[in-house]
Amino acid sequence: MIYLTHFGLQQAPFALTPNTAFYVDLPAHQQALALLHTALAQGEGFIKITGEVGTGKTLLCRKLLQDAPAHWALAYLPDPNLSPAELRWAIALELGLKQSANIDAQQLAQLLQRQLLLLASKQKQLVLLIDEAQALPDETLEALRLLTNLETEQRKLLQVVLFAQPELNQRLAQTKFRQLRQRISFSFDLTVQNRVQTNAYLQTRLALAGADRPLFSATALALLWHYSRGIPRLINMLAHKALLLAYGRGLAQAGWYQLWLAARDTEDVEISGYFWPCFSCALLLLVWGLSVVLP
């Protein structure tokens, strides 16, 4: 990236593509991962992780994939906008079965059950991870519920983890989904970061990228938290743009003005007027100063 050498970085610290090499163990993510491992170890059928856009659901999903124990057989669906038949075939393909036009729905269901029983006999645990689960069609959600009916006397043959935006909660609140809703044994809502967590997130990613000095001023950090609202994706976007602007001016670090300009150029960030950044910086720093001085 164009500014890496200028700032003494070895890697791009704020790429938007989820990268587990830059995973930061935020409190919310730490709690979500602990819940996932505990629930999956207990053999629960459905687990749901929800969070607003940009809060790190896909990164969390990839982290779970990366840290999976050897006895898990994993199936990952990044695009869940599938019909019930497409869902069954997607799982079958993940399990190593070959698609064929000669296999009807009933035969496919039987093949899936036999494959799941085979995995269970080998002490393998099938975990299906579905990203962007709010996009699952209604009939596919019902098909997914029916698939989790497959079980031995000891445990479920299929466990499902849904990573979704909060819209999924609204859909599941409908009466027609009450059976599926009762199957969800564990849920967790990812929260946004506070100011301290935002700063720690930023500094950790910079350190992982090779930074050996502060690349954002104190006012820039205050504005970064304010404009990003503690959402990791917005933090990455604003920090990247601010560093680009600082590089363009030959600055050693990004200041409040670079953050303000970055915010003006970013969707889903609310700003108002030229003097707003100065006022907000002063206000945020005042609050921070009082939090340090007062008991």
Beta strands, then each sheet from edge to edge (+ up, - down):
strand 1: 46-50
strand 2: 72-77
strand 3: 125-130
strand 4: 158-164
strand 5: 184-189
sheet 1: 2+ 3+ 4+ 1+ 5+
end
